[in-house]
């Protein structure tokens, strides 16, 4: 048997995991991933990227085609799902409609044959944890969607699992309730220090809740980082486009000097950028530039890239004004202008200059 590679804090270890449903096409390709005790790790990606398949293999509902999954240094390939000591939270809540909330919470404890006094105590604590102490005698249909989801989370935690898996648990909620539940789950995680593996396609959800985020595409982790690093330092064009809003400029590398490069734009003009995912002169590149890193009518000091453009659209969004500018051959170039006192006011149709530092412009691989 292979030996799990990890450290004292590793609770989950995927070693060379592959998964195919038809014996030909791999939906998961050589996954190697370690998850630490107490971590909130989110698997983020578009539909079909493989994230839910990984969660189902960890839960035991799918079997890897190749490789091994370890839970606290124990290979779990031959362990039945109900014996893995893993809690699960689904989008559908999966509460028993014929049982009261108290009975729903007690169910996993009864299965584990705990005595009645211990069950009563744990159910009361679980109701307090999700701030629903007075709701124990109600049925699921008598609760709101957010309340049902809180009970589903409490039920997944009540038997003190070593790991909790959450598969798109907030997908059925409206925007305001979803945001409220994000903070609720994060608060519970921090309070209990339980390890959570979370699956979502919602980048805002992932950024709000996670210790680390694994961005998936085509069965492969494209980048595994903390939320701030994912946003500020995307390693490839897919991550740059998938995480947050991004201005993309395409061209060809014509010079490399240290960690910087010079790119000739397809539309004409020269841009100085960070050399992140290009390797040689002549390489094609998609450059990533966040809208808030662009300055309108910049002073020349410290700004290597300055171009003339025309304001196409202004959208007032409270804390900032989303400004669409035609520049560098891109009619969809976005600048987020902070809504602060004394800031420059621009008008639709106005000719304007935009500028940005080479440190804020990342030369990446070509975006397909």
N, C-alpha and C positions, 0 to 999 in steps of 0.2 A: 504493500500500500504506500502511496506517495505520502510524504510528510508535509504538513501544512507549514507554509512560510509566513511568519508574522511577528508580532511583538506581544508583550504582556497585555497590552490594551486592545489587541485585535479580537473582535467578537465574531466577525464574518470574514471568510476568505474565499474568494472565487479563484480557482486555479485552472487556467487554460480551458475555460468553459466555452463549448460550442453547442449550438442547437439547430437542428434541421427537422422540419416536419415531413419532408418528402424524400429525404435521403440525398438530395442534390443541392438545394439552395440553403445556405446558412443564414438564419435570421439573427444569430449571435455568433460573432467571430472572435475566437481566442480571447475571451474576457478574463483579465486578471485585475482583481479589485479587492482591497482590504477596507473594512469598515471598523472603526474603533468604538469601544465601549462608551456609551453616552452621546454618541454623535447623532446628528440629524442630517442624514444624507439623502438628497433628492436626486432621482433619476428623471431628467428632463429631456424631452425631445418630441418631434412631430409624431403623428400616428404612424405606426408601422416601423418605428425605429428600433424596437426590440425591448424597450424598458419594462413593459408589463410582463413579457415572457421571462425576463430575469427575476422579477418579483415572484412569479408563479413557480419558478424552479426553486427559489429559496424557501417558499412555503411548502413545497413538496407536491404541488398539483401538476407540475410538468417535470420530466426527467431530462437531464442534459444528455446530448448525443455523445459528448466527449468532455473529459475533465472532471473535477471534483469540487464540491462546495463543503467548506468546513465551518462548523459552528463551535466556537471555543475549542479549536484544535481537534474536534471530533468530526470525521467524515459523516455526512448525513444522507448520502445517496440512498441508503437502504432503510432509513427511518421514516415511518409513516407520518403524514402531516400532523395528526393530532398528538403525536408524541414528541414533537420538536420544541414544545414550550414557546410557541410564537403566537402573538396576538395579531388579528387581522381586522382592518377597517375598510369597508367597501363604499363605493359611491351610493349604492342602494340602501345603505344603513343595515339591512339584513336583520332587523329586529323581528322577534316573533309576535305577530299581530294579536294572537289569542292570549298572550301573557301580559301581565302588568309590567311596568318599568322595573319594579323591584324583582319580579320573577325573571325578567330578561337578564338582569345583572347577576342574579343568583345562579343562573343556569350553568355557566362554566365552572362554578365552584362545586355545585352538586355533582357534576360529571367527575370531578376530582375527589369526590367523597369526603369533603370537609364537613365537620359537624355543624349543627344548626346555629349555635351561638357565634361561631367564627364567621359563618356566612352572613348572619345578620349584621355583625360589626363591620365586615368588609363592604357590604352593600351600602350601609349608612355613610361610610367614609368615601365611597365612590360617588354617591349622590352629592356630598359636600364638595368634593373635588371639582365637579362640573357645575356647582351652584344650582342644583335642582333638588334640594333635600325634600321639598314639599310635594314632589311629583311622583313619588314611588308607587302610589296606588292607581295611577292613571294608566291607560293603554296607549300604545304608540300613536294611534290615530288621533288622540287628544292632544298631541304635542306638535309644535311647529317643526319645520324642517331643520332649523338650527338646533332646537332642543333634542330632536331625534339623533342628530349627528353627534351631539355631545354625549348622549347615552351610549351610542355605538363606540365612541372613543373610550368611555369609562368601562364598558364591557370588555374591550380588548386589553385593558390594563389591570382589571380587577384581580386576575390570578397571578399577577406579578411576573409576566413573561420576561425572558431575557432579551426579547426583541419584538418590536411592533412593526408590522407592514401596513402601509396605507396606499390603496390604489385609487387615485382620482377621488378622494373622499368628499371633496367640496364641489364637484362638477355639477351637481343638481341644484345648487343654491344660487340665489340671485346675487348680484355684485356686492351689495352692502353686507349681506349676511355672510357671504364667502370671505370678505375681508375681515369681518369680526371673528369668524371661526379660525382664520389663519393665526391671529394673535392668541386666541384661546388655546389652540393646539400647541403653539410655541410656548405659552406660559406653563402648560401642563408638562411639556417635555423638560423645560428648565427646572421645574420644581421637583420632578421625580428622577431626573437624570437617566431616563430610559433611552435605549438605542432605538432610533426610528429610521426606517427606510421608506421613502415616500416617492410615489410616482405621479407625475403630472405633465401636461403639455403647456401649462400656464407659466410663463417665465416670471411674471410678477409674484406668483405664489412661491415659486422656488427661491427667488431672491429674498423674499420677506422672511422665510421660515428656516432656511438651511444653514448648517455649519459648512457643508460643502455641497457642490452641485456637480453631477456627472452629466454632461451634455451628450446625448446619443444621436447618431444618425447612421442608418444602414447597418445596425447591429454592432457598431464600434463606438467606444467613448472618444469623442472628438476633443474634449478637454474636461479635466477634473480639477476644480479649484474652488476657493471661497467665492461667494457672490461678488465681492468688490473686484477681485482679480479677473473673474470672468468678464465683467463689464469693462473694466479699464484696460485689460491686457488680453484681448482675444488672440488665440494662437493661430487661428485660420479663418478663412472668409465665411465658412458656414456659421461658426460661433458668433462672429461679428454681426452677421445678419440676423441670427436667431435671437440674440440677447440684446434687448433695447433697440432704440432707433439708431440708424447708422447711415451716414452718407458714403456712397461707394463711388470711387473714381478709378477708372481703368487706364492702363498704359503699359509702357515697356521700360525696364530698368536700363539706364544708360551710363550710370556711374555708381560705384560702391566705395565708401570710405568709412572704415570702422563699423560702427553700428548704425550708420546712416546710408541712405541711398538717394539717388536722383532719378526721377521717373519722368519720361516724356508722355504726356497725356495723349490719348487717342484724339481728343478734340483740339490738340495744340496746347502749348504751354508746358512749363516745367514745374514739378513739385518736389520739394525736399521731404523725406519721410524716414521713419525708423525702419531698419531692415529686420523684419520679423520672420517672414516665411518666403523669402526669395533667396536665391543662392548665387546667381551669376548675372553678369551683364547680358542683356538680351532676353532675360526672363520676363514673361507676362505677369502682371500683378493686378489685384483688386485692392485698392487702398481703403482703409476704414478710418472714418473721422466722425466722432460723436457730435451731434448738433450743438451741444452746450459748450464745446471747445472752440467754436468759431466766433470771431469778433467782427462786428460791423464797423466799417470805417476805422480800421486799426492804425495806431501809430506804428512807424517802421521798426521801432526798437523791439527786438526779441521775437518778431514775427517774420519768418523767412518766406512764407507763402502769402502773397497778396494778389487778388484777382478782381476784375471789374464784373459786376453783375447787375441784374434788374429785379426789383421786388415784384413778385407775381401774386402773392396772397398773404394776408395777415389774419391769424385766428387768435382771439383773446381767450386764454385758458386760466385766468386768475393769477397764478404765481409767475407765469411767463407768457410771452406772445410767440406763438409758433409762426415763423416767418419763412415762406417758401420763396426761394430766389433762383433765377436762371443764371447759372455760372458754370464755367468749364464744360460747356456742352450738356449740362445736366439741368433740366427744367424742374426737377423735383428735389433740389438741394435745400435742406432744412437747417435753419438756425433758430435755436431757442434763446430768445431775448428775455432776460430777467425783468420782471415788472417791478422796478425799483424807482424811487423818486429821482428825478433829474436825468433819467436814462434817455438816450437818443430816441426820438420818435421818427419812424419811417412811414412812408405811404406807398400804397400800391402803384406800380409803374415807375417808381423812383429809381434812378441809376445810383448804384452804391458800390462800395468796395467791401470785400470780405477777406479775412485773413486768419491764419492759424499757424501754430508752431509745428515744426517738424517732429517734435516729441509727441504730439497728439495725433499724428497721422501715421498709421501702421501699414506698411507694405506687406500684404499677405498673398496667399495663393490665389489663383483665378477662381472667381465665384461662378459655379455652373448655373 
